[in-house]
Amino acid sequence: MPWSNQGGGSGGGGGPWGKPPNQGPWGQGPSGGQTPPDLEEMLRRGQDKLRQVLPGGGFGGKGIALAVVLAIGAWGLSGFYTVQPNEAGLNLIFGRYVSKTGSGLQYNLPYPIGSVLKLRVEDRNTTAIGFTYRTDSRTGNQGSMVDIAEESLMLTGDENIADVKFVVIWQIDPMKPENYAFNVRRPRETIKAVAESAMREVIGRSQIQRILTAERKVIEPAVQELMQKVLDDYGLGAKIIQVQLQSVDPPEQVIAAFRDVTAAQQDQDRLRNEAEAYANRVVPEARGAAARISQEAQAYREQTVAEARGQASRFSQVLEQYKLAPAITRERIYLETMERVFGGMNKVIIDPSASPQGVTPYLPLSTLDAPQAAGAVRPSSQQGGAR
């Protein structure tokens, strides 16, 4: 029955909630003072329009069948869907995964029997560990970086604390997107937890000084490999593209002391390099000098031995000749000795037979002094008889 024919309520003319006839069920009257629309009248008008569309103007068995066919056709056509080039489609039947589709126009049984889950398998996702970015509430843009100490502080192998902030770049495996969709309930949170755990394990095997200096490029591939292994064991269906260290620092409370230690180590390395350079320069020089002295000593020894052997051989030969002619040999020895003694001296020899009185009648002293004036050695005068 229409709302206007229903009785009840106080006053004899109210609606089902006891309101006046000119008000709706929620106590508000219709605008313009009009009465509410008649529901039965609306249904009657819809039936009249349907009879006009159906063949024969009636609503018999054929009309019902045609309406059912049209409804089924429209329902079946609603199963077509489009997959973008960067997506993969997962077909579900009654909530169970049955097949995977690529990009383009695809089909699956429509709702409520079938459904489609689309995943962006070509997009690269970024997960930050140890920090996040503050979003401006007015503009919605990314703002300043905010540290998350419970994620970034990690214990090293030498029992120091390192503040490690890094980013993991990953994507859904296009070969196994169904694993990402169904094997893990919250895959993004799982990837972040695995990244933090892998980094803590790698940092726990290293020393703080190596982490701060030489091993930064070793940590990234080690964490990436360990993450991929764990995710594969989970069957999560994600590929780790890259692990990027944003910063590796000591805790803020002791960062000044660590900087002093780093500066001291740099000075130590510099002094060590200078000492090695000095040693590389001095040691070859010392070795060369030692080799030169050794060779000189060897040459002197050989020279001395050879001279001694020559003197001994000469003495033996002179002895043989002395045995044959003693007088001649003594005379020859005397002359050779005088030649060696006076060979480098300026000397004047006076023959005593030239002057019966034993003195020279004329001695040119000015001529003898001339070599001394010119820088020569002054000759000595000797008087005596030649033997």
C-alpha positions as CSV (number, residue, x, y, z in Angstrom):
1,M,0.0,0.0,0.0
2,P,1.1,3.6,-0.5
3,W,2.5,5.5,2.4
4,S,-0.7,7.7,2.4
5,N,-3.0,4.7,3.1
6,Q,-1.1,3.4,6.1
7,G,-2.6,4.2,9.5
8,G,-1.2,4.2,12.9
9,G,0.1,6.7,15.2
10,S,-1.6,9.5,17.2
11,G,-3.7,12.1,15.6
12,G,-5.4,9.7,13.1
13,G,-3.6,11.2,10.1
14,G,0.1,10.6,10.7
15,G,2.5,8.4,8.9
16,P,4.0,5.1,10.2
17,W,6.2,7.1,12.8
18,G,3.2,9.2,13.9
19,K,4.2,12.3,11.9
20,P,1.9,14.6,10.1
21,P,0.9,13.7,6.6
22,N,3.0,16.4,5.0
23,Q,6.3,15.1,6.6
24,G,8.7,12.4,5.5
25,P,9.7,9.4,7.6
26,W,12.7,11.4,9.1
27,G,10.4,14.2,10.3
28,Q,11.2,16.7,7.5
29,G,8.5,17.8,5.1
30,P,9.1,17.8,1.4
31,S,10.1,21.0,-0.3
32,G,7.3,23.1,-1.7
33,G,4.7,21.4,0.4
34,Q,4.2,18.5,-1.9
35,T,3.3,15.0,-0.8
36,P,5.9,12.1,-1.0
37,P,5.9,10.1,-4.3
38,D,3.7,7.0,-4.4
39,L,5.9,3.8,-4.5
40,E,3.2,1.7,-6.1
41,E,2.7,4.4,-8.8
42,M,6.4,4.3,-9.6
43,L,6.4,0.5,-10.0
44,R,3.4,0.7,-12.2
45,R,5.0,3.2,-14.5
46,G,8.1,1.1,-14.8
47,Q,6.0,-2.0,-15.8
48,D,4.3,0.1,-18.5
49,K,7.6,1.2,-20.0
50,L,8.9,-2.4,-20.0
51,R,5.8,-3.6,-21.8
52,Q,6.4,-1.0,-24.5
53,V,9.9,-2.3,-25.1
54,L,9.1,-6.0,-25.1
55,P,7.7,-7.6,-28.3
56,G,3.9,-8.0,-28.3
57,G,3.6,-5.4,-25.7
58,G,3.3,-8.1,-23.0
59,F,5.4,-9.3,-20.1
60,G,5.1,-13.0,-20.9
61,G,7.5,-15.9,-20.9
62,K,9.4,-14.7,-24.0
63,G,9.9,-11.3,-22.6
64,I,11.3,-12.7,-19.4
65,A,13.6,-15.0,-21.3
66,L,14.9,-12.1,-23.4
67,A,15.4,-9.9,-20.4
68,V,17.4,-12.7,-18.7
69,V,19.5,-13.2,-21.9
70,L,20.2,-9.5,-22.1
71,A,21.1,-9.4,-18.4
72,I,23.4,-12.4,-18.8
73,G,25.0,-10.9,-21.9
74,A,25.6,-7.6,-20.1
75,W,27.0,-9.5,-17.1
76,G,29.3,-11.5,-19.4
77,L,30.6,-8.5,-21.2
78,S,31.6,-6.9,-18.0
79,G,34.4,-9.4,-17.7
80,F,36.6,-7.6,-20.2
81,Y,39.4,-5.6,-18.7
82,T,42.5,-3.8,-19.8
83,V,46.1,-4.4,-18.5
84,Q,48.6,-1.6,-18.9
85,P,52.1,-2.3,-20.3
86,N,53.7,-1.9,-16.9
87,E,51.1,-4.2,-15.2
88,A,50.4,-7.9,-14.9
89,G,46.8,-9.2,-14.4
90,L,46.0,-12.0,-12.0
91,N,42.7,-13.8,-12.7
92,L,40.8,-15.1,-9.7
93,I,37.8,-17.4,-9.6
94,F,35.9,-17.4,-6.3
95,G,39.0,-15.8,-4.8
96,R,41.4,-18.4,-6.0
97,Y,44.2,-17.6,-8.4
98,V,43.9,-19.4,-11.8
99,S,46.0,-17.6,-14.4
100,K,48.2,-14.6,-15.2
101,T,47.7,-12.2,-18.1
102,G,49.9,-9.7,-19.9
103,S,49.3,-6.2,-21.2
104,G,46.3,-5.6,-23.5
105,L,42.6,-6.4,-23.5
106,Q,41.9,-9.5,-21.4
107,Y,38.9,-11.4,-20.1
108,N,37.9,-13.1,-16.9
109,L,34.6,-14.2,-15.5
110,P,32.9,-11.1,-14.1
111,Y,31.9,-10.4,-10.5
112,P,30.9,-12.1,-8.3
113,I,32.4,-15.3,-9.8
114,G,35.7,-13.8,-11.0
115,S,37.9,-10.9,-10.2
116,V,41.1,-9.4,-11.4
117,L,44.1,-8.1,-9.4
118,K,46.5,-5.8,-11.3
119,L,50.1,-5.4,-10.2
120,R,52.6,-2.9,-11.5
121,V,55.5,-5.2,-12.1
122,E,57.7,-2.7,-14.1
123,D,57.6,0.0,-11.5
124,R,60.6,0.4,-9.2
125,N,59.8,0.9,-5.5
126,T,61.9,2.5,-2.9
127,T,62.0,1.5,0.8
128,A,64.0,3.8,3.2
129,I,65.4,2.3,6.4
130,G,66.6,4.5,9.2
131,F,64.9,7.7,8.1
132,T,61.8,9.0,6.4
133,Y,60.7,12.3,4.8
134,R,58.3,14.7,6.4
135,T,55.5,15.7,4.1
136,D,54.3,19.3,4.0
137,S,50.6,19.3,5.0
138,R,49.8,22.4,3.0
139,T,51.5,21.5,-0.3
140,G,51.8,17.8,0.0
141,N,55.4,17.9,-1.2
142,Q,58.3,15.9,0.3
143,G,60.0,17.9,3.1
144,S,63.0,17.4,5.3
145,M,64.4,14.1,6.4
146,V,63.5,12.7,9.8
147,D,65.8,10.1,11.5
148,I,64.4,6.9,12.9
149,A,66.9,5.9,15.6
150,E,65.4,2.5,16.3
151,E,66.0,1.4,12.7
152,S,69.4,3.1,12.0
153,L,71.4,2.3,15.1
154,M,73.3,-1.0,14.7
155,L,75.9,-2.9,16.6
156,T,79.2,-3.6,14.8
157,G,81.5,-6.6,15.3
158,D,83.9,-4.7,17.6
159,E,81.0,-3.7,19.9
160,N,80.6,-0.1,18.6
161,I,77.4,1.6,17.4
162,A,77.0,2.8,13.9
163,D,74.2,5.0,12.6
164,V,73.4,3.5,9.2
165,K,70.8,4.9,6.8
166,F,70.1,3.2,3.5
167,V,67.6,2.8,0.7
168,V,66.5,-0.4,-1.0
169,I,65.3,-0.3,-4.6
170,W,63.1,-3.2,-5.6
171,Q,60.3,-4.3,-8.0
172,I,57.8,-7.1,-8.2
173,D,59.2,-10.1,-10.1
174,P,57.4,-10.0,-13.5
175,M,57.8,-13.8,-13.8
176,K,56.1,-14.5,-10.4
177,P,53.7,-11.7,-9.5
178,E,51.3,-14.2,-8.0
179,N,53.9,-14.9,-5.2
180,Y,54.0,-11.2,-4.3
181,A,50.2,-11.1,-4.2
182,F,49.4,-14.2,-2.3
183,N,52.4,-15.7,-0.5
184,V,53.0,-12.9,2.1
185,R,50.2,-10.9,3.7
186,R,52.1,-7.5,3.9
187,P,55.0,-7.7,1.4
188,R,56.1,-4.1,1.7
189,E,56.5,-4.4,5.5
190,T,58.2,-7.7,5.0
191,I,60.8,-6.2,2.6
192,K,61.6,-3.5,5.0
193,A,62.0,-5.9,7.9
194,V,64.3,-8.2,5.8
195,A,66.4,-5.2,4.7
196,E,66.9,-4.0,8.3
197,S,67.8,-7.6,9.4
198,A,70.2,-8.2,6.5
199,M,72.0,-4.9,7.2
200,R,72.3,-5.6,10.9
201,E,73.9,-9.0,10.1
202,V,76.4,-7.5,7.7
203,I,77.3,-4.6,10.0
204,G,77.6,-7.1,12.9
205,R,80.4,-8.9,11.0
206,S,82.4,-5.7,10.4
207,Q,84.5,-3.3,12.4
208,I,83.5,0.4,12.8
209,Q,86.6,1.9,11.2
210,R,86.3,-0.3,8.1
211,I,82.6,0.5,7.9
212,L,83.3,4.2,8.0
213,T,86.1,4.0,5.3
214,A,87.0,1.2,3.0
215,E,84.1,-1.3,3.3
216,R,81.2,0.9,2.3
217,K,81.2,-0.4,-1.2
218,V,81.4,-4.0,0.1
219,I,78.4,-3.7,2.4
220,E,75.9,-2.8,-0.4
221,P,76.3,-5.9,-2.6
222,A,76.5,-8.1,0.5
223,V,73.2,-6.8,1.9
224,Q,71.5,-7.1,-1.6
225,E,72.6,-10.7,-1.9
226,L,71.5,-11.6,1.6
227,M,68.1,-9.9,1.1
228,Q,67.4,-11.7,-2.2
229,K,68.2,-15.0,-0.6
230,V,65.8,-14.5,2.3
231,L,63.0,-13.2,0.1
232,D,63.4,-16.1,-2.3
233,D,63.1,-18.4,0.7
234,Y,59.9,-16.6,1.7
235,G,58.7,-16.9,-1.9
236,L,57.7,-13.3,-1.8
237,G,58.2,-12.6,-5.6
238,A,60.3,-9.5,-5.4
239,K,63.6,-8.6,-7.0
240,I,66.2,-6.4,-5.2
241,I,67.6,-4.0,-7.7
242,Q,70.0,-2.1,-5.6
243,V,71.0,-1.2,-2.0
244,Q,72.3,2.3,-1.5
245,L,73.9,3.5,1.6
246,Q,72.9,7.1,2.4
247,S,75.1,7.7,5.4
248,V,77.3,5.6,7.8
249,D,78.3,7.6,10.8
250,P,79.0,7.1,14.5
251,P,76.3,8.1,16.9
252,E,75.8,11.8,17.3
253,Q,77.0,11.8,20.9
254,V,80.5,10.5,19.9
255,I,80.9,11.7,16.3
256,A,83.5,14.3,17.3
257,A,85.7,11.6,18.9
258,F,85.4,9.4,15.9
259,R,86.4,12.3,13.6
260,D,89.5,12.8,15.7
261,V,90.3,9.1,15.5
262,T,89.8,9.2,11.7
263,A,92.1,12.3,11.4
264,A,94.8,10.5,13.5
265,Q,94.6,7.4,11.3
266,Q,95.0,9.6,8.2
267,D,98.0,11.2,9.8
268,Q,99.4,7.8,10.6
269,D,98.9,6.7,7.0
270,R,100.6,9.8,5.7
271,L,103.6,9.5,8.0
272,R,103.9,5.8,7.1
273,N,103.9,6.6,3.4
274,E,106.5,9.3,3.9
275,A,108.7,6.9,5.9
276,E,108.3,4.2,3.2
277,A,109.2,6.8,0.5
278,Y,112.3,7.8,2.5
279,A,113.3,4.2,3.0
280,N,112.8,3.5,-0.6
281,R,115.2,6.3,-1.4
282,V,117.8,5.8,1.3
283,V,118.1,2.0,1.2
284,P,119.1,1.8,-2.5
285,E,121.7,4.5,-1.9
286,A,123.1,2.7,1.0
287,R,123.2,-0.6,-0.9
288,G,124.9,1.2,-3.8
289,A,127.5,2.7,-1.5
290,A,128.1,-0.6,0.2
291,A,128.5,-2.3,-3.2
292,R,130.9,0.4,-4.3
293,I,133.1,0.1,-1.1
294,S,133.1,-3.7,-1.4
295,Q,134.2,-3.5,-5.0
296,E,136.9,-0.9,-4.2
297,A,138.2,-3.2,-1.4
298,Q,138.2,-6.1,-3.7
299,A,140.1,-4.2,-6.3
300,Y,142.6,-2.9,-3.7
301,R,143.1,-6.4,-2.5
302,E,143.8,-7.7,-5.9
303,Q,146.1,-4.8,-6.7
304,T,148.0,-5.2,-3.5
305,V,148.4,-9.0,-3.9
306,A,149.5,-8.5,-7.5
307,E,152.1,-5.9,-6.5
308,A,153.4,-8.1,-3.7
309,R,153.7,-11.0,-6.1
310,G,155.4,-8.8,-8.6
311,Q,157.9,-7.5,-6.0
312,A,158.5,-11.1,-4.8
313,S,159.1,-12.2,-8.4
314,R,161.4,-9.2,-9.0
315,F,163.4,-9.9,-5.8
316,S,163.8,-13.6,-6.8
317,Q,165.1,-12.5,-10.3
318,V,167.5,-10.0,-8.8
319,L,168.7,-12.6,-6.4
320,E,169.5,-15.0,-9.2
321,Q,171.4,-12.2,-11.0
322,Y,173.2,-11.3,-7.8
323,K,174.4,-14.8,-7.4
324,L,175.9,-14.7,-10.9
325,A,177.5,-11.2,-10.7
326,P,177.4,-9.6,-7.2
327,A,179.4,-6.5,-8.0
328,I,177.5,-5.5,-11.1
329,T,174.2,-6.2,-9.4
330,R,175.1,-4.0,-6.4
331,E,176.1,-1.2,-8.7
332,R,172.9,-1.5,-10.7
333,I,170.8,-1.6,-7.5
334,Y,172.6,1.5,-6.2
335,L,172.0,3.5,-9.4
336,E,168.3,2.5,-9.6
337,T,167.9,3.6,-6.0
338,M,169.4,6.9,-6.6
339,E,167.3,7.4,-9.7
340,R,164.2,6.8,-7.7
341,V,165.3,9.1,-4.9
342,F,166.6,12.0,-7.0
343,G,164.4,11.5,-10.0
344,G,161.9,14.1,-9.0
345,M,164.3,16.7,-7.6
346,N,166.1,19.7,-9.0
347,K,169.8,19.0,-8.5
348,V,173.3,20.3,-9.6
349,I,176.1,17.8,-9.8
350,I,179.7,19.3,-9.8
351,D,182.6,17.3,-11.2
352,P,185.5,17.8,-8.8
353,S,188.0,17.3,-11.6
354,A,186.8,20.4,-13.3
355,S,188.2,22.7,-10.6
356,P,191.5,21.7,-9.0
357,Q,190.9,24.0,-6.1
358,G,187.6,22.3,-5.3
359,V,185.3,25.3,-5.9
360,T,183.5,26.6,-9.0
361,P,185.1,29.8,-10.3
362,Y,181.7,31.2,-11.4
363,L,178.3,30.2,-10.0
364,P,175.3,32.0,-11.7
365,L,173.1,32.5,-8.7
366,S,170.7,34.8,-10.5
367,T,170.1,32.1,-13.1
368,L,169.6,29.4,-10.4
369,D,167.1,31.8,-8.6
370,A,165.0,32.5,-11.7
371,P,163.0,29.2,-11.6
372,Q,162.1,30.0,-8.0
373,A,160.9,33.5,-9.0
374,A,158.7,31.9,-11.7
375,G,157.1,29.6,-9.2
376,A,159.5,26.6,-9.6
377,V,161.2,24.8,-6.8
378,R,164.6,26.3,-5.9
379,P,167.4,23.8,-7.0
380,S,169.8,22.7,-4.5
381,S,173.6,22.8,-4.9
382,Q,175.6,19.8,-4.1
383,Q,179.3,19.5,-4.2
384,G,181.1,16.3,-4.4
385,G,182.5,13.7,-6.7
386,A,180.4,11.5,-8.9
387,R,180.9,7.9,-8.4
